Amino acid sequence: MKTEAKNPGMIAKIYRDKDIKKVEEKMNMLGSFARMDTYTFLNIRLISSIVVFLFILYFFKYGYLLSPVFTILYYYLFTYIYIESPLKKRIKQLDHDALYFFEILTLTLESGRDLEHSLEVTVENVDTELSQEFKQALYEMKFGKSLIESLEDMKRRIPSETINNIILNMTQTSVFGNSILETMYHQIDFLRDKQILEIRGAINKIPNKVSIISVVFVVPLILLMILGPFIINLLA
């Protein structure tokens, strides 16, 4: 899903072109996670930041000191909530979809189809976030783009470096005429190893989480049980 600017308004006069372009690139990477288009986001962030500044300035003691600090915090928090956090979720979702999607694609390639027809079969049978992006790339081919051009444009909509590296290998294989199946076997092995490492990393974090829970909840209870009688006698 590409978020395009329809009504720049005053934003185009306030922000530099490269800043607008940077936000637009991130918005394009959000895909189905995007809640608004680029200029709507910039307008809302700017206006709400001004409102926060004025509210704190007029209704709080020492507002002239607090308003700049809280406005800056709000500005970056707004960006994190509407762009950075959804972007991280989308990367996680795409990486989760990758192994299954490329396994199905490889099985389709093994049947003797070329890459384009294998992608068509795969996107028709796999309904995931990643599949929707490949479906968009195939749709763009109807308007004159080649498969390589569509996949290159798709990379600009994908925030996952892992998937972009796979797409890069696929396009290079198509350009130089190497074996696409051999390339996909290597990529699937890489995805499986990556998934295993992530699971191991999550398991290794469990003792730390348990330790934190113990310190926060269990240790105070033990201390209360030990010192309880002494405190009761002291109060009595």
N, C-alpha and C positions, 0 to 999 in steps of 0.2 A: 504494500500500500504506500503510495507516494503522496506526501503532504505538500501541496503546492500553494504558493501565496496568491491570493485572489485580490485582496484589497490592502495594499501596503499602508495607506493612510499616513499618519504622522511618523510611524515607526521608521520608514525609509529615510526620513529626515534626521532622526535621532541616532539611529545605529549606523555604524559603518557597514559597508557592503560585505566585507569579509566576516564580520560578526554575525550578520543575518545568514550568510551562506553556511557558517559553521553550525548554527542552530538548525538550519534546514536539513543539513546532512544527517544530523542526529535524529531529527524527526522522521526522515525517510527510512532510517534504520529501525525505527520502532515498529513498523508494519502494523499488525492488528492491535498492538499495544498503544498506538497513538490515540490520544484523547482529543486532540485539537490540531489545527494546522499551524504552520510556523508563525504567521502574523497574528493569529488569535492568541497564541501563547505569549508572544512578545508584548502585545497590547495589554493583556491581563496582568502579566508580571509587572510591567511598568506602572500601570494605573494603581494596582493594589499596593505596590511598594510606596507610592506617593501617599496613598490613604493611610498606610501604617505609620509613615513618617509624621504626617500631620496630626494623627490621632494621639500618638505618644507625646508630640511636642506640646499640644494644647491641654491634654488631660492628665499628664503626669508631672509630678514635681521633678525638677532637674531634667525636664523633657529635652531641653537643648543639648544635654549630654547623652541621654539615653536614646533619643530618636535616630541618630545616625548609626549607632551600634546595632539596634534591633532591626532597622531597615535593611542593613547589609546582611544580617543573619537571615532575615525573612527572604531576601532576594535569592540567596544561595539555597535555602531550604526549599523554596518554590521550584527552583530548577532541579533539585535532587528528586523531589517527589514526582514531578511530571515528566522528567527526561531520564535522569541517571538511574533511578531505581527501576522503572519499567525496562530500561535498556539492559540492565543486569539480568532481570527476569527473562527477557527475550533471548539473551545469549544462552542462559541455562536451558531454556526450552528448546532452542535450536540444536544445541549440543546433545540434548537428550534424544531428539528426533533423528539425529544424524545416522547413528549405527543402523537402526531399523530401515531407514530410507535407502541407504547405500547398499545394504544387504539385498534388498528387493531389486534395486537397480542392477546389481551384479548378477543376480540370478536371471534377470531379463536379458542381460548382455550375453550370458552363457547360451541362451537359446538361438543365438546367431543374428540378432537384430543389431543395427547400428546404434550409436549413442542417442541420436535424436528420437528414434522410434522407441528405444528402451525407456527414455525419459517420459515419453507420452504414455506408455503402458504403466509405468510406475506411479505417475501422478494421478492416474485414473483409479488406482487401487490403494493408494496410501493417502489418508486424509490427516495431514499434520501441518504445523506452521511452516516447516521446511518445504513440504510438498507444494504449498500454496505459492511459495516464491519461485519454484521451478515451473509451476503452471503459468505464472505471470511471464516468465522468460520465454516460454513456448508461445504464449499469446502474442508477445511482441514480434515474434518471427513472422507472423501473418502480415505485418506492415513493412516487410522488406529487410529486416535485420537478419544477419546470419546467426547461427547457433553460438559461435564464438563471441560475437558482439552482444548477444542477449545475456550470455553468462557473465561477461565482463561488467555489464550494467547491473546485473544481479548482485555482484560482489559489493557494489556501492550501497545496496540495501541490506546487506548482511553484516551485523556487528561482530560475529564470531570469527576469530582468526583461524580456528581449526577448520571450519567449513570453507572459508575463503581459500585456504591452502589446498584443500581437496579440489575445489573448483579450478584453481590455477593449474594443478596437475592434470586435471581432465582436459582443459583447453590446450595445454602444451602437448599432451599426448595426441590430441586431434590434429594439431598443427604439424607436428613432426612425424606423424604416422606410426607412433609406437603402439604397443599392445595396450588397449584400454583395459582389458581384463586383468592383466598383470598389475597395472596401476591401481585398479580398484581393490585387488587382493591386498596390496600393501596398505592402502588407506583403511580398509576394514580392520586389518590387524592393528594398525595404529589406534583406531577408535576403541577397539576392545581393550588394548593395553591402557589407554588413557582412562577408560571407564573403571578398570580394575584399580588403577592408582588412586582415582578419586574416592572409590569405596574404601580403600585402605586408609586414605587420609581422613575420611569421616570416622572410621573406626578408631583411629589413633587419637582423635579429639575427644572420644567418649570419656576416658579417664579424667581429663582436665575438666570436663563439664561436671562429672560426678564429684570431683574434688571441690569445685565451686559451690555446688549444691550442699555438700557436706558442711563446708565452712559457714554458709549462710543460714542453713536450717538445722542441721543435726547437732553441730557443736554447741550452739546456744541452748538447745534443749538438754543436752548432757550437763552443761554447766548449771542450768536451772535445777535439774534433778539433784545434783551434788550439793549446791549451795542453798537449795530451797529450805531445808530444815533449819540451817543456820540463820537465814534471813528471817524466817518466821519467829524463831526464838529471840532474835535481836529486836524485832518489832514488838514482840510481846513484852 
